Amino acid sequence: MPYATLGDLTARAGDEELLQVADRDGDGVIDADVVAAAIATAESEINGYIGARYRLPLVVVPDLVTAWAVSIARYHLHRDGAPDHVVRDWKSALDGLRDVARSLVSLPVSGSDEQPADDAGRVTLVKPRPVSGGFGSWP
């Protein structure tokens, strides 16, 4: 299930803005492949932050993740520099994702979507046992 759709972007940005940034061939129609690429980029970025804590793909996409996906995709659609309000939304989304990655914020998902607490990817340091019998002796 995608984290955002063209409808989500349209609800946030409006048809006029999307025509300006996603009508790359100038035919007066939003290019669906351009929007799909921006959404895919947003999903990849989101997964990079939440993948260590949650099973991917998310079975149910929380509204918060959709909002972040819209903000990130919208930012990427502005090839020639996004307006300040779009940049602020993008930065806010990344801040929220960093908070999720640092376990400061949890996504409202079912317990089955959370990653199991195993030792995969963790490093454990173990002190060596002291050697008895002096220098060069084996225990």
C-alpha positions in Angstrom: 0.0 0.0 0.0 1.5 3.4 -1.0 2.2 5.9 1.7 0.5 8.7 -0.3 -1.5 9.1 -3.5 -2.0 11.7 -6.1 -5.3 12.5 -4.3 -3.3 13.1 -1.0 -1.0 15.5 -2.8 -3.8 17.3 -4.5 -5.7 17.7 -1.2 -2.5 19.3 0.3 -1.0 21.2 -2.6 -4.0 21.8 -4.9 -4.4 21.2 -8.6 -2.7 24.5 -9.6 0.6 23.8 -7.8 0.7 20.2 -9.0 0.2 21.3 -12.6 3.1 23.7 -12.2 5.5 21.1 -10.8 4.2 17.8 -12.3 3.1 18.7 -15.8 6.6 18.1 -17.3 5.4 17.8 -20.9 3.3 20.9 -20.8 0.0 19.3 -21.9 -2.1 20.7 -19.1 -2.3 17.3 -17.3 -0.5 16.2 -14.2 2.0 13.6 -15.2 1.2 10.5 -13.1 4.6 9.0 -13.5 6.3 12.2 -12.2 4.0 12.1 -9.1 4.6 8.3 -8.7 8.4 8.9 -8.8 8.2 11.6 -6.1 6.0 9.4 -3.9 8.4 6.4 -4.4 11.3 8.7 -3.4 9.4 9.8 -0.3 8.6 6.1 0.6 12.2 5.2 0.3 13.3 8.0 2.6 10.6 7.2 5.1 11.5 3.5 5.0 15.1 4.4 5.7 14.1 6.0 8.9 11.5 3.6 10.2 12.8 0.3 8.8 14.8 -0.5 11.9 11.8 -0.2 14.2 8.9 -1.4 12.0 8.3 -4.3 9.6 8.1 -3.0 6.0 6.0 -2.5 4.1 3.6 -1.1 6.7 0.3 -3.1 6.6 -1.7 -0.1 7.6 -0.3 3.4 6.8 -0.8 5.8 9.7 -2.1 9.3 8.8 1.2 10.7 10.1 3.2 8.7 7.6 0.9 9.8 4.8 1.4 13.5 5.9 5.2 13.0 5.9 5.1 11.3 2.5 3.1 14.1 1.0 5.5 16.7 2.4 8.5 14.9 1.1 7.1 14.1 -2.3 5.9 17.7 -2.7 9.4 19.0 -1.9 10.9 16.7 -4.5 8.4 17.8 -7.2 9.8 21.3 -7.0 12.9 20.9 -9.1 13.7 24.6 -9.3 13.5 25.3 -5.6 10.6 24.8 -3.4 8.7 27.7 -1.7 9.6 28.3 2.0 6.4 26.7 3.3 7.1 23.5 1.3 10.7 23.5 2.6 9.4 23.9 6.2 6.9 21.0 5.8 9.8 18.8 4.3 12.1 19.7 7.2 9.3 19.0 9.7 8.7 15.6 8.2 12.4 14.7 8.4 12.5 15.9 12.0 9.6 13.6 12.8 11.2 10.7 11.0 14.4 11.3 12.9 12.4 11.2 16.2 10.9 7.9 15.2 14.4 6.5 14.3 15.7 7.6 17.7 12.6 6.0 19.5 11.4 9.4 20.7 8.2 8.9 18.8 6.3 5.8 18.0 4.0 5.2 15.1 0.4 4.2 15.8 0.7 0.7 14.3 -0.2 -2.7 15.7 2.3 -4.6 17.7 2.8 -7.0 14.9 4.2 -4.2 12.7 7.0 -3.5 15.2 10.4 -5.1 14.6 11.2 -7.9 17.1 13.7 -7.0 19.7 16.5 -9.3 18.6 20.2 -8.8 18.3 20.3 -8.4 14.5 22.5 -5.5 13.6 23.7 -4.9 17.1 27.2 -5.0 18.3 28.1 -6.6 21.6 31.5 -5.9 23.2 32.9 -8.6 25.4 35.9 -8.1 27.6 38.5 -10.8 27.3 39.0 -13.1 30.3 42.1 -12.3 32.2 45.0 -14.6 31.5 46.2 -16.4 34.6 49.8 -17.5 35.1 51.5 -14.4 33.9 52.6 -13.2 30.5 52.3 -15.6 27.7 50.4 -18.3 29.7 47.2 -19.9 28.5 44.3 -20.5 30.8 
